[in-house]
């Protein structure tokens, strides 16, 4: 299996933290030297291991923001 290359370009915030120290974060991440996208996933404290997550384009994150603003 090919190695996945990633670079966290900007840390935008922590959504939660597990008892094991892993944090669910919103970051701007460049995957395999591509343009950075918004990324929500769990990371270990050293950002060496990660859980499954979701990657969103700018348009998708803005649509999500609009949907979240409708929640009361």
DOMI-96990 format. One line per 4 residues: number of its first residue (from 0); for each residue x, y, z of C-alpha. Coordinates in steps of 0.02 Angstrom, whole numbers, plus 50000, padded with zeros to 5 digits. Each point is the difference from the previous one (the first is absolute). Layout:
% DOMI-96990
NUM	X:Y:Z; ...
% end
This chain:
% DOMI-96990
0	50000:50000:50000; 50066:50172:49953; 50047:50118:50140; 49882:50145:50028
4	50090:50166:50013; 49918:50140:50099; 50043:50170:50069; 49893:50096:50123
8	50005:50176:49929; 49894:50081:50135; 49919:49939:50161; 49829:50080:50015
12	49940:49924:50163; 49964:49850:50110; 49822:49931:50006; 50028:49871:50137
16	50131:49894:50089; 49989:49815:50044; 50058:49922:50162; 50150:49931:49904
20	50057:50175:49951; 49945:49993:49818; 49920:50162:49941; 49865:50024:49870
24	50060:50152:49904; 49955:50115:49857; 50155:50034:49897; 50052:50055:49827
28	50096:49849:49933; 50094:49971:49838; 49988:49817:49949; 50133:49932:49880
32	50063:50176:49956; 49828:50056:49941; 49908:50161:50044; 49956:50007:50186
36	49821:49957:50047; 49901:50010:50160; 50018:49839:50097; 49910:49932:50154
40	50076:49846:50083; 50080:49934:50159; 50188:50017:50023; 50118:49929:50129
44	50093:50129:50106; 50152:50000:49883; 49897:50008:49838; 50085:49841:49941
48	49845:49888:50002; 49825:50044:49946; 49826:49930:49999; 49874:49999:49860
52	49935:50170:49955; 49920:50111:49871; 50082:50123:49881; 49901:50147:49932
56	50033:50129:49865; 49972:50185:50038; 49830:49993:49916; 49949:49848:50103
60	50057:50075:50165; 49901:50159:49961; 49845:49896:49960; 50025:49906:50165
64	50017:50165:50092; 49836:50059:49925; 49913:49839:50054; 50073:50010:50176
68	49941:50180:50018; 49820:49936:49977; 50013:49888:50154; 49920:50073:50155
% end
